């Protein structure tokens, strides 16, 4: 389940995706799959993937910019290897 709104407040909640293009969501003690916004305040929360201009507070991110790049490169390499090994001539 996801949220798409300008004003978002989550307190002890969970959401798959939070998209707040024009607002600054406030997240407190929550778990998010993804956060897409320009600016956010996040406290005591965990987020899987963040696309944001600025995020303030204390939170844990599973995929930051560096880890997302590394994951994408590794996934691409594995996919290329699998396709090459399974390709029939």
C-alpha positions in Angstrom: 0.0 0.0 0.0 1.3 3.5 -0.7 0.6 7.2 -0.1 0.6 10.0 -2.6 -0.1 13.4 -1.1 1.4 16.8 -0.4 1.0 16.5 3.4 1.9 13.2 5.0 2.3 12.3 8.7 3.1 8.7 9.7 3.4 7.8 13.4 4.1 4.1 14.3 3.0 3.1 10.8 4.2 1.2 7.8 3.8 1.9 4.1 5.1 0.5 0.9 5.7 3.8 -0.9 5.3 7.4 0.2 5.4 10.0 -2.5 5.1 13.7 -1.5 6.2 15.8 -4.4 5.1 19.2 -3.0 5.3 18.6 0.7 7.6 17.7 3.6 6.4 14.4 5.1 6.9 13.8 8.8 7.7 10.2 9.7 8.0 9.0 13.3 8.8 5.4 14.4 7.7 3.9 11.0 8.8 1.6 8.3 8.7 2.6 4.6 9.5 0.7 1.5 10.4 3.8 -0.4 10.3 7.6 0.2 10.1 10.0 -2.7 10.0 13.7 -1.8 11.9 17.0 -1.9 12.3 17.3 1.9 11.3 15.1 4.8 11.7 14.8 8.6 12.2 11.2 9.7 12.8 10.1 13.2 13.5 6.5 14.6 12.4 4.9 11.3 13.6 2.5 8.6 13.3 3.1 4.9 14.1 0.7 2.1 14.9 3.2 -0.6 15.1 7.0 -0.5 14.9 9.5 -3.4 14.9 12.9 -1.7 16.5 16.3 -1.8 17.0 16.5 1.9 16.0 14.2 4.8 16.5 15.4 8.4 16.5 13.2 11.5 17.7 9.8 12.6 16.7 6.9 10.4 18.1 3.8 8.8 18.2 3.3 5.0 18.5 -0.1 3.4 19.5 1.3 -0.1 21.3 4.6 -0.1 22.8 6.0 -3.4 26.0 4.0 -3.1 24.4 0.7 -2.1 21.6 1.1 -4.8 24.3 1.6 -7.4 26.3 -1.5 -6.2 23.1 -3.6 -6.1 22.1 -2.5 -9.6 25.5 -3.3 -11.0 25.6 -6.7 -9.3 22.0 -7.6 -10.4 22.9 -6.5 -14.0 26.0 -8.7 -14.0 24.2 -11.7 -12.6 21.4 -11.3 -15.2 23.9 -10.9 -18.0 25.6 -14.1 -16.9 22.4 -16.1 -16.6 21.2 -14.9 -20.0 24.6 -15.8 -21.6 24.6 -19.3 -20.0 21.0 -20.1 -20.9 21.2 -18.7 -24.5 20.7 -21.4 -27.0 22.7 -21.3 -30.2 
